[in-house]
Structure formats: structure tokens, C-alpha cells
């Protein structure tokens, strides 16, 4: 798992209330026990913990960590670090 994926998995585990070892990069957020209401908290936690700006629609469109990180990197590949 990439470093970014590890960071995102830690946030997902915290929000869902599961151990991070239960989170795989290719598992759907909802299959892990996540709910639509948890997405609100997830957006806030991701934005705060990772210093990014994401939204609920993006998480619905990319519901696995692997897909979410991949799309985020693609959208921000030209941004300054």
C-alpha cells in the first residue's frame, strides 16, 4: 500500500470505527461498514488530516482507497507540493 493510501486508510478506519488492519486499498468504503452519514465526517477528517480538499461526491464516485488516491493524484499532479 502506498504511503498516501496508508494515511487515507487510517482516516477511514477512524471514521468507521474499525482497526486499520481491516482496511484494504481495494475495499469499498460501504463494504467496510461506512454509511452515507459517515461520509460527512470522512470528508472533514480527510481534509484536515491530509491537507486536501475533497467532497462527498468524489468519495461516492471513488469509494475505494486505491481509486480515491489515484484520482486525487491525477487531479493534482501539476500542483505544487
Secondary structure, DSSP 8 states (H G I E B T S, - for coil): --HHHHHHHHHHHHHHTS-GGG--TTSBTGGGT--HHHHHHHHHHHHHHH-----HHHHHHS-BHHHHHHHHHHHTTTS--
